[in-house]
């Protein structure tokens, strides 16, 4: 007959075993399921380690977004530079987390997507495109990756590729198409102030195209049937 101490040890072991299942929702955001955050890393499965790293990375991105928002509102150059530096460091930490997640679980397309997102915000556009390509190889037509990749194309002044990303999204995810179109408008506004590496005539031509898409999207929305 087992002693009370041994029975308690067995019960605790079974409880921990039951708590180590993992699951997550597709797309961006924190991954859910299990209580792997409470377990020593040496006792966690690769999937649990990947989930933990992914969730840590998402938190870093939220911090970075807050610093970006602060920088956009500030006017003092020193304070702007400080907020931008904090954002950059948050993106760097997030990138490490997402890279760790993809190492532990190479099939996690959400993590690859956020590797690309972090690289893009650090100005590493080629590395960003490579990560989005991996996310899309794992999940073709993944709208978040297509939209983010479109913004990376804009960072490289590859406007024809950005156009194709937008047109693809208009067929598969209008909400993400709208998001990319907003990024295109922002890109045009910045390039009007400083063309930096692209001909001004090309900026004007792209601006005309973007306005046409805006008008088409607005017309389509006005023709949508009323919802009761």
BAFI-3210 file (N, C-alpha, C; in Angstrom, 3 decimals, decimal comma, padded with zeros to 6 digits):
// residues 228
n [1|2|3|4|5|6|7|8|9|10|11|12|13|14|15|16|17|18|19|20|21|22|23|24|25|26|27|28|29|30|31|32|33|34|35|36|37|38|39|40|41|42|43|44|45|46|47|48|49|50|51|52|53|54|55|56|57|58|59|60|61|62|63|64|65|66|67|68|69|70|71|72|73|74|75|76|77|78|79|80|81|82|83|84|85|86|87|88|89|90|91|92|93|94|95|96|97|98|99|100|101|102|103|104|105|106|107|108|109|110|111|112|113|114|115|116|117|118|119|120|121|122|123|124|125|126|127|128|129|130|131|132|133|134|135|136|137|138|139|140|141|142|143|144|145|146|147|148|149|150|151|152|153|154|155|156|157|158|159|160|161|162|163|164|165|166|167|168|169|170|171|172|173|174|175|176|177|178|179|180|181|182|183|184|185|186|187|188|189|190|191|192|193|194|195|196|197|198|199|200|201|202|203|204|205|206|207|208|209|210|211|212|213|214|215|216|217|218|219|220|221|222|223|224|225|226|227|228]
n.u [000,843|000,558|002,235|000,851|002,433|003,670|001,378|000,492|002,575|002,287|-000,255|000,255|002,078|000,490|-001,322|000,270|001,056|-001,390|-001,758|-000,131|-000,854|-001,033|-002,347|-003,376|-004,712|-005,273|-003,514|-002,593|-001,675|-001,801|-000,905|-002,885|-003,828|-003,066|-000,570|002,092|003,807|004,352|006,016|009,306|011,787|013,282|011,525|009,581|007,871|009,012|006,971|005,622|007,654|007,978|005,491|005,605|007,754|006,683|004,441|005,785|007,103|004,945|004,098|006,312|006,068|003,744|004,671|006,544|004,860|003,548|005,668|006,263|003,916|004,134|006,405|005,383|003,669|005,205|007,182|009,598|012,850|014,812|013,279|011,746|013,718|014,503|012,162|011,984|014,298|013,685|011,572|012,912|014,612|012,687|011,561|013,803|014,125|011,719|012,082|014,096|012,657|010,678|012,278|013,353|011,064|010,482|012,645|012,237|009,816|009,468|007,269|005,469|003,595|002,631|004,634|006,755|005,633|005,661|008,361|009,062|007,605|008,870|011,503|010,984|010,183|012,566|013,912|015,053|014,478|014,846|015,380|012,997|011,179|012,020|011,233|008,437|007,942|008,431|006,378|004,181|004,655|004,085|001,456|-000,405|-001,755|-002,113|-003,473|-002,481|000,308|000,584|-000,311|001,534|003,856|003,398|003,768|006,470|007,468|006,894|008,722|011,022|010,674|009,448|007,077|005,392|005,248|004,029|001,547|000,508|000,252|-001,748|-003,921|-004,307|-005,219|-007,640|-009,311|-009,304|-009,196|-010,656|-010,474|-007,767|-006,747|-007,615|-006,099|-003,509|-003,769|-004,011|-001,421|-000,077|-000,954|000,250|002,911|003,130|002,713|005,005|007,009|006,542|007,484|010,130|011,644|013,735|015,420|013,639|012,058|010,410|008,313|007,399|006,396|004,247|002,707|002,094|000,646|-001,620|-002,686|-003,205|-005,190|-007,189|-007,766|-008,700|-011,044|-012,461|-012,746|-014,318|-016,624|-017,472|-018,088|-020,281|-022,145|-022,774|-025,132|-027,680|-027,494|-029,486]
n.v [-001,204|002,213|004,957|007,974|010,168|009,273|008,891|011,536|012,648|011,231|012,147|014,876|014,678|013,598|015,668|017,761|016,625|016,590|019,239|020,112|020,283|021,832|024,491|026,781|029,805|030,501|032,961|036,366|037,468|036,431|033,100|030,367|028,054|025,332|025,353|025,983|028,031|027,900|025,797|024,336|025,092|022,922|020,845|021,245|020,761|021,055|022,418|023,731|025,396|026,955|028,233|029,731|031,469|032,796|034,146|035,832|037,399|038,690|040,356|042,036|043,329|044,801|046,609|047,939|049,127|050,986|052,694|053,630|055,041|057,013|058,376|059,449|061,382|063,169|066,222|067,282|066,844|065,292|063,754|062,369|060,879|059,284|057,793|056,438|054,907|053,239|051,841|050,544|048,808|047,215|045,949|044,514|042,734|041,374|040,159|038,309|036,607|035,581|034,365|032,373|030,927|029,920|028,277|026,296|025,342|024,930|024,897|026,827|029,137|031,608|032,653|032,948|034,916|037,073|037,308|038,401|040,788|042,070|042,322|044,019|046,395|047,057|047,878|045,997|044,936|042,941|040,625|040,555|039,993|037,418|036,002|036,337|034,905|032,310|032,040|032,137|029,934|027,946|028,519|029,182|032,115|033,507|036,149|038,177|037,971|038,547|041,195|042,486|041,880|043,365|045,938|045,765|045,627|048,228|049,542|048,947|050,342|048,930|049,185|047,971|045,320|045,738|046,645|044,294|042,742|044,145|043,912|041,174|040,884|042,257|040,408|038,318|039,199|041,853|043,600|043,529|044,462|047,092|047,999|047,818|049,652|052,023|052,139|052,539|055,102|056,547|056,071|057,403|060,070|060,495|060,150|062,273|064,335|063,568|062,051|060,116|057,790|057,040|057,882|061,009|061,194|058,586|058,335|060,097|058,798|056,441|057,472|058,363|055,901|054,746|056,481|055,878|053,254|053,739|055,129|053,167|051,226|052,632|053,014|050,391|049,771|051,426|050,254|047,961|045,651|046,555|045,724|043,935]
n.w [000,000|-000,898|000,615|002,182|001,392|-000,990|-002,569|-002,815|-004,272|-006,695|-007,502|-007,935|-010,030|-012,063|-012,355|-013,338|-015,744|-017,101|-017,574|-019,583|-022,255|-025,513|-027,494|-030,074|-031,464|-034,937|-036,875|-035,884|-032,534|-029,057|-028,095|-026,922|-024,273|-022,094|-019,394|-019,688|-019,104|-016,447|-016,071|-015,707|-018,162|-019,120|-018,923|-020,744|-023,860|-027,313|-028,714|-026,651|-025,716|-027,987|-028,109|-025,759|-026,308|-028,515|-027,402|-025,638|-027,506|-028,747|-026,686|-026,560|-029,010|-028,600|-026,708|-028,300|-030,181|-028,591|-027,934|-030,484|-031,000|-029,055|-029,995|-032,338|-031,386|-029,972|-029,900|-029,190|-030,239|-028,858|-027,108|-028,960|-030,242|-028,109|-027,605|-030,041|-029,900|-027,768|-028,944|-031,046|-029,611|-028,396|-030,623|-031,439|-029,308|-029,533|-032,008|-031,415|-029,732|-031,512|-033,433|-031,861|-031,374|-033,950|-034,269|-032,366|-033,245|-036,338|-038,070|-037,327|-038,593|-037,792|-036,163|-037,976|-039,552|-037,791|-037,376|-039,808|-039,579|-037,406|-038,389|-040,542|-039,270|-038,176|-040,309|-041,937|-044,727|-046,745|-045,261|-043,951|-046,065|-046,695|-044,417|-044,508|-046,807|-045,926|-044,070|-045,770|-047,341|-045,578|-044,955|-047,430|-049,007|-046,658|-045,110|-043,332|-043,628|-046,339|-046,449|-044,697|-046,086|-048,361|-047,328|-046,748|-049,333|-050,116|-048,500|-049,826|-052,093|-054,080|-055,889|-057,779|-056,978|-054,520|-055,391|-056,544|-054,274|-052,966|-054,793|-054,713|-052,091|-052,222|-053,285|-051,498|-048,814|-047,940|-045,710|-044,969|-047,330|-047,275|-045,149|-046,214|-048,284|-046,855|-045,827|-048,201|-048,919|-046,867|-047,484|-049,961|-049,124|-047,557|-049,472|-051,134|-049,651|-049,384|-051,855|-051,958|-053,332|-055,333|-058,382|-058,775|-060,568|-060,677|-058,140|-058,323|-060,275|-058,940|-056,831|-058,177|-058,963|-056,451|-055,501|-057,322|-056,574|-054,014|-054,629|-056,020|-054,036|-052,233|-053,751|-054,094|-051,475|-051,063|-052,646|-051,405|-050,030|-047,686|-044,193|-042,026]
ca.u [000,000|001,364|002,139|000,210|003,399|003,843|000,139|000,473|003,547|001,688|-001,354|000,861|002,678|-000,596|-001,907|001,187|000,974|-002,648|-001,760|000,904|-001,336|-000,902|-003,167|-003,387|-005,601|-004,565|-003,416|-001,807|-002,170|-001,195|-001,331|-003,578|-003,853|-002,049|000,055|003,510|004,591|004,685|006,890|010,711|011,982|013,803|010,432|008,607|008,056|009,361|005,786|005,370|008,699|007,680|004,341|006,067|008,549|005,764|003,669|006,710|007,329|003,747|004,145|007,350|005,521|002,813|005,509|007,119|003,789|003,312|006,778|006,064|002,830|004,695|007,300|004,566|002,986|006,178|007,765|010,983|013,715|015,473|012,276|011,400|014,835|014,467|011,038|012,359|015,303|012,968|010,821|013,874|015,043|011,556|011,484|014,936|013,818|010,636|012,672|014,769|011,619|010,041|013,273|013,434|009,853|010,602|013,657|011,619|008,695|009,603|005,995|004,594|003,574|002,404|005,926|007,491|005,015|006,115|009,782|009,050|007,093|009,920|012,598|010,544|010,219|013,975|014,477|015,706|013,387|015,116|015,169|011,554|010,540|012,361|010,398|007,061|007,900|008,321|005,026|003,243|004,885|003,394|000,023|-000,639|-002,826|-002,208|-003,673|-001,603|001,639|000,515|-000,398|002,816|004,842|003,144|004,409|007,909|007,735|006,915|009,988|012,064|010,201|009,004|005,649|004,625|004,993|003,050|000,253|000,028|-000,176|-003,044|-004,956|-004,563|-006,019|-009,008|-010,083|-009,307|-009,372|-010,831|-010,026|-006,311|-006,507|-007,806|-004,940|-002,366|-004,016|-003,669|000,042|000,333|-001,183|001,297|004,160|003,089|002,893|006,411|007,837|006,348|008,393|011,509|011,571|014,733|015,641|012,633|011,760|009,207|007,238|006,862|005,585|003,005|001,942|001,588|-000,375|-002,836|-003,194|-003,752|-006,448|-008,170|-008,161|-009,521|-012,364|-013,109|-013,126|-015,438|-017,812|-017,897|-018,707|-021,587|-023,064|-023,012|-026,522|-027,868|-027,566|-030,590]
ca.v [000,000|003,409|005,907|009,239|011,019|008,790|009,157|012,967|012,858|010,702|013,053|016,092|014,347|013,458|016,994|018,498|016,009|016,984|020,678|020,486|020,320|023,146|024,812|028,207|030,288|030,922|034,395|037,081|037,466|035,481|031,715|029,959|026,629|024,766|026,235|025,719|029,134|027,571|024,635|024,573|024,941|021,601|019,872|021,645|020,233|022,117|023,224|024,601|026,416|027,862|029,037|030,679|032,490|033,567|035,047|036,863|038,298|039,517|041,403|042,997|044,127|045,766|047,668|048,707|049,938|052,107|053,627|054,262|056,018|058,135|059,126|060,179|062,500|064,082|067,245|067,499|065,877|064,367|062,811|061,520|059,939|058,334|056,879|055,587|053,953|052,227|051,010|049,678|047,748|046,296|045,136|043,586|041,668|040,572|039,346|037,171|035,677|034,901|033,462|031,222|030,135|029,185|027,244|025,196|024,815|025,526|024,935|027,860|030,221|032,883|033,154|033,417|036,177|038,134|037,526|039,371|042,058|042,686|042,706|045,179|047,597|047,360|048,334|044,872|044,549|041,669|039,569|040,546|039,276|035,991|035,432|036,265|033,805|031,061|031,996|031,852|028,557|027,101|028,803|030,001|033,118|034,027|037,571|039,036|037,951|039,237|042,637|042,930|041,804|044,530|047,088|045,587|046,035|049,694|049,953|048,770|051,095|047,956|049,511|047,018|044,165|046,175|046,664|042,920|042,304|044,778|043,316|039,837|041,017|042,697|039,200|037,350|039,815|043,305|044,341|043,673|045,320|048,460|048,304|048,050|050,890|053,102|052,202|053,126|056,545|057,076|056,011|058,485|061,340|060,603|060,289|063,623|065,181|063,148|060,902|059,153|056,540|056,744|059,033|061,736|060,877|057,292|058,592|060,691|057,754|055,524|058,220|058,309|054,528|054,566|057,228|055,100|052,120|054,315|055,443|051,893|050,593|053,399|052,735|049,021|049,787|052,087|049,363|046,765|045,609|046,912|044,572|044,161]
ca.w [000,000|-001,008|001,718|001,789|000,707|-002,359|-003,295|-003,116|-005,357|-007,912|-007,891|-008,480|-011,327|-013,029|-012,588|-014,217|-017,070|-017,742|-017,838|-020,546|-023,630|-026,151|-028,653|-030,314|-032,523|-036,140|-037,048|-034,905|-031,166|-028,131|-028,203|-025,705|-023,968|-021,217|-018,423|-019,868|-018,562|-015,065|-016,052|-016,025|-019,606|-019,452|-018,903|-021,741|-025,207|-028,267|-029,014|-025,507|-025,729|-029,095|-027,709|-024,749|-026,986|-029,351|-026,547|-025,172|-028,629|-028,941|-025,653|-026,976|-030,105|-028,011|-026,134|-029,410|-030,767|-027,683|-028,098|-031,796|-030,843|-028,295|-030,881|-033,313|-030,728|-029,379|-030,779|-028,771|-030,947|-027,934|-026,626|-030,105|-030,422|-026,989|-027,841|-031,181|-029,425|-026,985|-029,897|-031,745|-028,702|-028,206|-031,838|-031,426|-028,342|-030,126|-033,076|-030,781|-029,264|-032,642|-034,024|-030,952|-031,599|-035,216|-034,088|-031,620|-034,019|-037,670|-038,789|-036,773|-039,584|-037,112|-035,690|-039,156|-039,949|-036,901|-037,660|-040,895|-039,068|-036,587|-039,288|-041,329|-038,431|-037,934|-041,581|-042,629|-045,618|-047,427|-044,253|-043,720|-047,179|-046,582|-043,365|-045,012|-047,777|-045,153|-043,500|-046,856|-047,785|-044,604|-045,063|-048,616|-048,945|-045,297|-045,392|-042,547|-044,228|-047,635|-046,175|-044,151|-047,165|-049,203|-046,694|-046,936|-050,712|-050,117|-047,897|-050,849|-053,278|-055,088|-055,898|-058,592|-056,106|-053,528|-056,085|-056,682|-052,941|-052,708|-055,653|-054,171|-050,872|-052,540|-053,613|-050,401|-047,501|-048,104|-044,528|-045,069|-048,493|-046,788|-044,314|-047,102|-049,017|-045,930|-045,801|-049,471|-048,822|-045,989|-048,256|-050,949|-048,415|-047,159|-050,662|-051,658|-048,877|-049,641|-052,775|-051,463|-054,042|-056,345|-059,225|-058,369|-061,517|-060,278|-056,951|-058,796|-060,954|-057,912|-056,104|-059,000|-058,873|-055,105|-055,439|-058,093|-055,735|-052,942|-055,191|-056,338|-052,764|-051,688|-054,562|-053,775|-050,151|-051,157|-053,351|-050,576|-049,539|-046,279|-043,293|-041,086]
c.u [000,872|001,162|001,451|001,154|003,580|002,589|000,058|001,422|002,969|000,595|-000,796|001,453|001,616|-001,214|-001,042|001,115|-000,264|-002,649|-000,832|000,447|-001,219|-001,861|-003,099|-004,329|-004,770|-004,550|-002,592|-002,405|-001,530|-001,752|-001,876|-003,400|-002,740|-001,541|001,557|004,381|005,049|005,680|008,336|010,941|012,469|012,717|009,367|008,919|008,476|008,169|005,478|006,401|008,421|006,528|004,753|006,850|007,665|005,001|004,543|006,953|006,157|003,724|005,175|006,814|004,523|003,576|006,057|006,082|003,499|004,422|006,676|004,994|003,316|005,556|006,515|003,902|003,959|006,718|009,222|011,875|014,383|014,503|011,835|012,468|014,829|013,357|011,354|013,379|014,658|012,189|011,763|014,317|013,932|011,400|012,620|014,678|012,709|011,185|013,381|013,757|011,017|011,018|013,417|012,223|009,966|011,666|013,066|010,480|008,702|008,294|005,048|004,586|003,358|003,730|006,767|006,949|005,534|007,633|009,883|008,623|008,169|011,084|012,228|010,626|011,641|014,675|015,176|014,711|013,619|014,896|013,686|010,841|010,814|011,487|008,942|006,910|007,749|006,931|004,016|003,444|004,152|001,886|-000,214|-001,847|-003,081|-002,303|-002,758|-000,213|001,651|000,478|000,941|003,899|004,659|003,807|005,933|008,307|007,793|008,228|011,147|011,745|009,796|007,492|004,819|004,293|003,959|001,649|-000,329|-000,454|-001,559|-004,159|-005,306|-005,482|-007,446|-009,903|-010,248|-009,581|-009,469|-010,339|-008,514|-005,931|-006,613|-006,614|-003,725|-002,537|-003,689|-002,151|000,581|000,158|-000,120|002,626|004,224|003,352|004,356|007,306|007,659|007,266|009,849|011,492|012,560|014,757|014,601|012,287|010,430|008,030|006,592|005,987|004,233|002,105|001,321|000,482|-001,701|-003,487|-003,856|-005,094|-007,554|-008,671|-009,042|-010,946|-013,143|-013,595|-014,317|-016,727|-018,354|-018,608|-020,103|-022,624|-023,424|-024,450|-026,598|-027,999|-028,596|-030,297]
c.v [001,246|004,292|007,159|010,138|010,609|009,055|010,625|013,281|012,408|011,632|014,315|015,843|014,236|014,807|017,792|017,957|016,462|018,431|021,079|020,454|021,709|023,267|026,297|028,538|030,732|032,434|035,013|036,974|036,386|034,087|031,246|028,472|026,206|025,771|026,057|026,810|028,817|026,415|025,028|024,294|023,542|020,527|020,197|021,026|021,373|023,014|024,190|025,725|027,450|028,787|030,106|031,817|033,398|034,584|036,160|037,888|039,225|040,652|042,465|043,901|045,164|046,923|048,566|049,629|051,159|053,146|054,351|055,350|057,246|059,011|059,976|061,412|063,557|065,080|067,535|066,436|064,860|063,309|061,856|060,449|058,874|057,310|055,920|054,528|052,850|051,287|050,037|048,521|046,728|045,389|044,115|042,428|040,755|039,641|038,126|036,131|034,897|033,966|032,206|030,314|029,310|028,092|026,032|024,554|025,466|025,649|026,023|029,084|031,580|033,501|033,668|034,766|037,324|038,316|038,592|040,748|042,802|043,158|043,956|046,458|047,982|047,822|047,259|044,254|043,214|040,490|039,430|039,748|037,782|035,311|035,324|035,128|032,464|030,918|031,593|030,461|027,581|027,289|029,743|030,924|033,636|035,555|038,502|039,116|038,679|040,752|043,170|042,904|042,976|045,775|046,985|045,966|047,557|050,205|049,844|049,543|050,168|048,090|048,553|045,773|044,515|046,207|045,257|042,371|042,877|044,118|041,908|039,910|041,481|041,502|038,281|037,944|041,333|044,122|044,563|044,524|046,787|048,908|048,617|049,347|052,104|053,272|052,819|054,641|057,214|057,127|057,157|059,831|061,550|060,829|061,648|064,601|064,859|061,892|059,784|057,818|056,172|058,026|059,673|061,432|059,537|057,434|059,156|059,652|056,790|056,192|058,194|056,939|054,292|055,275|056,492|053,916|052,581|054,554|054,165|051,202|051,315|053,137|051,347|048,979|050,398|051,202|048,119|046,791|045,959|045,642|044,870|043,421]
c.w [000,000|000,210|001,236|001,024|-000,745|-003,175|-003,701|-004,272|-006,685|-008,420|-008,523|-009,859|-012,405|-013,356|-013,533|-015,630|-017,810|-018,161|-018,970|-021,983|-024,203|-027,299|-028,847|-031,445|-033,705|-036,212|-035,939|-033,526|-030,333|-028,327|-026,864|-025,457|-023,040|-020,205|-018,469|-019,281|-017,138|-014,962|-016,312|-017,515|-019,980|-019,474|-019,939|-023,093|-026,131|-028,601|-027,877|-025,426|-026,816|-028,739|-026,702|-025,392|-027,836|-028,503|-025,970|-026,279|-028,880|-027,918|-026,019|-028,092|-029,594|-027,384|-027,239|-030,033|-029,902|-027,812|-029,445|-031,708|-030,071|-029,192|-031,871|-032,702|-030,202|-030,402|-030,431|-029,432|-030,034|-027,424|-027,740|-030,305|-029,323|-027,182|-028,988|-030,766|-028,604|-027,898|-030,601|-030,860|-028,458|-029,427|-031,882|-030,475|-028,883|-031,198|-032,508|-030,312|-030,427|-033,357|-033,175|-031,161|-032,875|-035,136|-033,385|-032,403|-035,409|-038,439|-038,283|-037,702|-038,935|-036,647|-036,849|-039,615|-039,089|-036,919|-038,757|-040,428|-038,278|-037,455|-040,088|-040,517|-038,024|-039,205|-042,376|-043,611|-046,330|-046,482|-043,951|-044,805|-047,104|-045,528|-043,808|-046,013|-047,055|-044,554|-044,571|-047,442|-046,860|-044,674|-046,247|-048,429|-047,533|-045,388|-044,604|-043,188|-045,574|-047,422|-045,668|-045,238|-048,125|-048,641|-046,798|-048,356|-050,821|-049,536|-048,860|-052,130|-054,416|-055,243|-056,746|-057,778|-055,041|-054,133|-056,175|-055,342|-052,628|-053,516|-055,195|-052,954|-051,158|-052,840|-052,410|-049,019|-047,641|-046,924|-044,572|-046,283|-048,082|-045,948|-045,173|-047,876|-048,138|-045,852|-047,089|-049,466|-047,944|-046,718|-049,258|-050,269|-048,020|-048,367|-051,323|-050,924|-049,185|-050,521|-052,448|-052,202|-055,073|-057,097|-058,813|-059,284|-061,168|-059,030|-057,367|-059,455|-059,944|-057,106|-056,856|-058,903|-057,514|-054,968|-056,207|-057,276|-054,582|-053,429|-055,481|-055,071|-052,142|-052,431|-054,250|-052,435|-050,222|-051,842|-052,534|-050,055|-048,064|-045,443|-042,216|-039,779]
res [x|x|x|x|x|x|x|x|x|x|x|x|x|x|x|x|x|x|x|x|x|x|x|x|x|x|x|x|x|x|x|x|x|x|x|x|x|x|x|x|x|x|x|x|x|x|x|x|x|x|x|x|x|x|x|x|x|x|x|x|x|x|x|x|x|x|x|x|x|x|x|x|x|x|x|x|x|x|x|x|x|x|x|x|x|x|x|x|x|x|x|x|x|x|x|x|x|x|x|x|x|x|x|x|x|x|x|x|x|x|x|x|x|x|x|x|x|x|x|x|x|x|x|x|x|x|x|x|x|x|x|x|x|x|x|x|x|x|x|x|x|x|x|x|x|x|x|x|x|x|x|x|x|x|x|x|x|x|x|x|x|x|x|x|x|x|x|x|x|x|x|x|x|x|x|x|x|x|x|x|x|x|x|x|x|x|x|x|x|x|x|x|x|x|x|x|x|x|x|x|x|x|x|x|x|x|x|x|x|x|x|x|x|x|x|x|x|x|x|x|x|x|x|x|x|x|x|x]
***
